[in-house]
Amino acid sequence: MQENNGRATGQGSGAGVLRIGMIGTRGVPAAYGGFETAIEEIGSRLAGRGHEVVVHCRRGNAAKLSGDPGTPDPATHRGMRLVHLPAIRGKAVETLSHTTMSGLRHLVRRDTDVNFVFNPANAPLLPLLRGGGTPVAVHVDGLDWKRGKWGPVGRAYYRRAEALSVRWADALIADAIGIQDYYRQEFGVDTTMLSYGAPVLEGIGSDALAGLGLAPHGYHLVVARLEPENHVEMIVEGYHRSSAALPLVVVGTAPYAADYIDRIERTAAADPRIRLLGGVWDQEVLNQLYGNALSYVHGHSVGGTNPSLLRAMGAAASTLAYDVVFNREVLGADARYFGAAEDLPSLLAEAEADPVDQVRRGERLAVRVRERYDWDRVTDGYEQLARALARGTTTRGSATGRRTGRVWASDPTARRTSEGVPALTRAGAPAPAVTGAEEVRVP
């Protein structure tokens, strides 16, 4: 990293209170995905430490979440100041249109010392968000160009956005060792390793299950957006081929995957054991579903460290996971892994044959979360990075955004799934997961 002594500095130029922007997501309160949850957990802790945290939210989120169009957007949440800006609805334009408004507002107001930008899709707008010399760190998430919902144009855009993030950001944040490896191999750049956190959920009840027709340890669970890279169709098909006695409960939906969801629904219609619940937004109900499942079946493949997986682990849910480097990094040896639909019948049979072993595996995963994925330690890392950026530390001086030619996507261990989605796999032992301030490397 290099010292950028030519930029303007705000009141948090290295010590004391910082003004920290959180930009590029739907905002808080969190109800959608990992970015929103991360902002809520990290932002509220930073605010509790005395920093001024400004979260850019999409206008009308409160009404959308409540189902009441008259619900006003809140001005604050858990100590964070919320700024509500409009967005054009639509898969291809919603994020960019909202972040454009964030960038224009920043040029006028310049009320932050550091901006954390979530989602590399926002990279073309980094010059706006760096207006006035404000340093920017980009959370690069997973490999979005591998997501099945994007066509050739969308995939090409995300590939370009990765390069622009490398070129224009003052720092890059990765949430998994696999993502760090990708950026190091693809662009020759280092990233700051800051994973997600998750609570260890103790004393989980089961009273919500009866209303869903379920019993404790009496079902297998999937929680995911119903999109190809999450392999829900593969899981449903594998379960359909099995002789499992317990039902498969699928929680999730997706706004732009109608054909994919139709195929899942057709399989479910042919098998009364498969229960599609749609979206479940009540966190207590979701916690009970995680904590009382005999097994949690996790098919995510491209998104780095997955918050839903951490939540399941924190609820001591024994896990069957799709075999990619990101999942092995998080779960280690205490999970079982599958790579195709035909792998699932035997894994489900093993789980049902030994429920005591399932409980033990889940308990070990909860210990793993407690030791490795603590929100307070994650916040330490974000605070340390924010202070370094406010002092003028940057990676931008030597980063061109050019690819090295050592293309990760053509790695011989990469394989294509039965659903046509390129999946990252890595040979060898799983890498240890890391998180917290002591792993943050800010030269």
Backbone hydrogen bonds, N-H to C=O, Kabsch-Sander energy under -0.5 kcal/mol:
donor,donor_aa,acceptor,acceptor_aa,energy
2,Q,394,T,-3.7
4,N,2,Q,-0.5
4,N,392,G,-3.0
5,N,3,E,-0.9
7,R,4,N,-0.8
13,S,10,G,-0.7
14,G,12,G,-1.1
20,I,18,L,-0.7
20,I,52,E,-2.9
21,G,114,V,-3.0
22,M,54,V,-2.6
23,I,116,F,-2.6
37,T,33,G,-1.9
38,A,34,G,-2.7
39,I,35,F,-2.6
40,E,36,E,-2.3
41,E,37,T,-2.7
42,I,38,A,-3.0
43,G,39,I,-2.4
44,S,40,E,-1.7
45,R,41,E,-1.2
46,L,42,I,-2.6
47,A,43,G,-2.5
48,G,44,S,-2.0
49,R,45,R,-1.1
50,G,47,A,-1.8
51,H,46,L,-2.0
52,E,18,L,-2.4
53,V,51,H,-0.8
54,V,20,I,-2.9
54,V,52,E,-0.5
55,V,53,V,-0.6
55,V,81,R,-2.8
56,H,22,M,-2.6
56,H,54,V,-0.5
57,C,55,V,-0.6
57,C,83,V,-3.5
58,R,26,R,-2.2
59,R,85,L,-2.9
61,N,58,R,-1.5
64,K,60,G,-2.1
65,L,61,N,-2.7
66,S,62,A,-2.2
67,G,63,A,-1.7
71,T,68,D,-2.2
77,H,80,M,-1.9
80,M,77,H,-2.2
81,R,53,V,-2.9
82,L,75,A,-2.8
83,V,55,V,-2.8
84,H,82,L,-0.5
85,L,57,C,-2.7
85,L,83,V,-0.6
89,R,87,A,-0.6
93,V,90,G,-0.6
94,E,90,G,-2.4
97,S,93,V,-2.8
98,H,94,E,-1.9
99,T,95,T,-2.5
100,T,96,L,-2.2
101,M,97,S,-1.6
102,S,98,H,-2.0
103,G,99,T,-2.6
104,L,100,T,-2.5
105,R,101,M,-2.5
106,H,102,S,-2.4
107,L,103,G,-2.1
108,V,104,L,-1.4
109,R,105,R,-3.3
110,R,106,H,-1.7
113,D,19,R,-3.2
114,V,19,R,-1.7
115,N,135,P,-2.3
116,F,21,G,-3.3
117,V,115,N,-0.6
117,V,137,A,-3.2
118,F,23,I,-2.7
118,F,116,F,-0.5
119,N,139,H,-1.9
122,N,119,N,-1.9
123,A,120,P,-2.1
125,L,122,N,-2.1
126,L,123,A,-2.1
128,L,125,L,-0.6
129,L,125,L,-1.9
130,R,126,L,-1.7
131,G,128,L,-1.7
133,G,130,R,-1.7
134,T,131,G,-0.8
137,A,115,N,-2.3
138,V,171,A,-2.4
139,H,117,V,-3.1
139,H,137,A,-0.5
140,V,138,V,-0.8
140,V,173,I,-2.3
143,L,302,V,-2.7
144,D,142,G,-1.1
146,K,143,L,-2.1
147,R,144,D,-1.8
150,W,147,R,-1.5
155,R,151,G,-2.7
156,A,152,P,-2.3
157,Y,153,V,-2.3
158,Y,154,G,-2.3
159,R,155,R,-2.1
160,R,156,A,-2.2
161,A,157,Y,-2.8
162,E,158,Y,-2.2
163,A,159,R,-1.5
164,L,160,R,-2.2
165,S,161,A,-2.4
166,V,162,E,-2.1
167,R,163,A,-2.1
168,W,164,L,-2.8
169,A,165,S,-2.2
170,D,136,V,-2.5
171,A,136,V,-1.1
173,I,138,V,-2.9
174,A,192,T,-2.5
180,Q,176,A,-2.0
181,D,177,I,-2.8
182,Y,178,G,-1.9
183,Y,179,I,-2.3
184,R,180,Q,-2.2
185,Q,181,D,-2.8
186,E,182,Y,-3.3
187,F,183,Y,-1.9
188,G,183,Y,-0.7
188,G,184,R,-0.9
189,V,183,Y,-1.4
192,T,172,L,-3.3
193,M,191,T,-0.6
194,L,174,A,-2.8
194,L,192,T,-0.8
198,A,373,Y,-2.2
201,L,199,P,-0.7
201,L,314,G,-2.2
202,E,200,V,-0.7
209,L,206,S,-1.4
210,A,206,S,-0.6
212,L,209,L,-1.6
213,G,210,A,-1.6
214,L,209,L,-2.2
217,H,292,N,-3.6
218,G,215,A,-2.0
220,H,247,P,-2.9
221,L,295,S,-2.6
222,V,249,V,-2.5
224,A,251,V,-2.4
226,L,253,T,-1.0
227,E,225,R,-2.2
230,N,227,E,-2.2
231,H,228,P,-2.0
232,V,227,E,-0.6
235,I,231,H,-2.2
236,V,232,V,-2.9
237,E,233,E,-2.6
238,G,234,M,-2.8
239,Y,235,I,-2.7
240,H,236,V,-2.5
241,R,237,E,-1.5
242,S,238,G,-0.6
242,S,239,Y,-1.4
248,L,273,R,-1.7
249,V,220,H,-3.2
249,V,247,P,-0.6
250,V,248,L,-0.5
250,V,275,R,-3.3
251,V,222,V,-3.2
251,V,249,V,-0.6
252,G,250,V,-0.5
252,G,278,G,-1.9
257,A,254,A,-0.6
261,I,257,A,-2.5
262,D,258,A,-2.3
263,R,259,D,-1.7
264,I,260,Y,-1.8
265,E,261,I,-2.8
266,R,262,D,-2.1
267,T,263,R,-1.9
268,A,264,I,-2.5
269,A,265,E,-2.3
270,A,266,R,-1.0
270,A,267,T,-0.5
271,D,268,A,-1.4
274,I,271,D,-2.0
275,R,248,L,-3.4
275,R,273,R,-0.5
276,L,274,I,-0.5
277,L,250,V,-2.8
277,L,275,R,-0.7
278,G,250,V,-0.7
281,W,279,G,-0.5
283,Q,281,W,-0.8
286,L,282,D,-2.4
287,N,283,Q,-2.6
288,Q,284,E,-2.1
289,L,285,V,-2.2
290,Y,286,L,-2.5
291,G,287,N,-3.0
292,N,288,Q,-1.4
293,A,289,L,-0.5
293,A,290,Y,-1.1
294,L,219,Y,-2.7
295,S,219,Y,-0.9
296,Y,318,S,-3.1
297,V,221,L,-3.5
297,V,295,S,-0.5
298,H,296,Y,-0.6
298,H,320,L,-3.3
299,G,297,V,-0.6
301,S,229,E,-0.7
310,L,306,N,-1.9
311,R,307,P,-2.5
312,A,308,S,-2.3
313,M,309,L,-2.5
314,G,310,L,-2.6
315,A,311,R,-1.1
316,A,313,M,-2.0
317,A,312,A,-2.3
318,S,316,A,-0.6
320,L,296,Y,-2.7
321,A,319,T,-0.5
321,A,336,R,-2.9
322,Y,298,H,-2.6
323,D,338,F,-2.4
324,V,322,Y,-1.6
325,V,424,L,-0.6
328,R,324,V,-2.2
329,E,325,V,-2.4
330,V,326,F,-1.5
331,L,327,N,-2.9
332,G,328,R,-2.3
334,D,331,L,-1.1
335,A,332,G,-0.7
336,R,319,T,-1.9
338,F,321,A,-2.1
343,D,340,A,-1.6
344,L,340,A,-0.5
344,L,341,A,-1.3
347,L,343,D,-1.2
348,L,344,L,-2.9
349,A,345,P,-2.0
350,E,346,S,-2.3
351,A,347,L,-2.0
352,E,348,L,-2.2
353,A,349,A,-1.9
354,D,350,E,-1.2
358,Q,354,D,-1.5
359,V,355,P,-2.0
360,R,356,V,-2.0
361,R,357,D,-2.6
362,G,358,Q,-2.4
363,E,359,V,-2.3
364,R,360,R,-2.0
365,L,361,R,-1.9
366,A,362,G,-1.9
367,V,363,E,-1.8
368,R,364,R,-1.9
369,V,365,L,-2.0
370,R,366,A,-2.2
371,E,367,V,-2.1
372,R,368,R,-1.9
373,Y,369,V,-2.7
378,V,374,D,-2.2
379,T,375,W,-2.6
380,D,376,D,-1.8
381,G,377,R,-1.6
382,Y,378,V,-1.9
383,E,379,T,-2.8
384,Q,380,D,-2.5
385,L,381,G,-2.4
386,A,382,Y,-2.7
387,R,383,E,-2.3
388,A,384,Q,-2.1
389,L,385,L,-2.6
390,A,386,A,-2.4
391,R,387,R,-1.4
392,G,389,L,-1.3
393,T,388,A,-2.2
394,T,2,Q,-2.3
395,T,170,D,-2.0
398,S,395,T,-0.8
399,A,395,T,-0.6
399,A,396,R,-0.5
400,T,398,S,-0.6
404,T,186,E,-3.2
406,R,185,Q,-0.5
407,V,405,G,-1.7
410,S,407,V,-1.1
411,D,408,W,-2.1
414,A,411,D,-2.5
415,R,423,A,-1.8
417,T,421,V,-1.9
420,G,417,T,-2.0
423,A,415,R,-3.0
424,L,301,S,-0.5
425,T,423,A,-0.5
439,E,436,G,-1.3
440,V,437,A,-1.2
442,V,440,V,-0.8
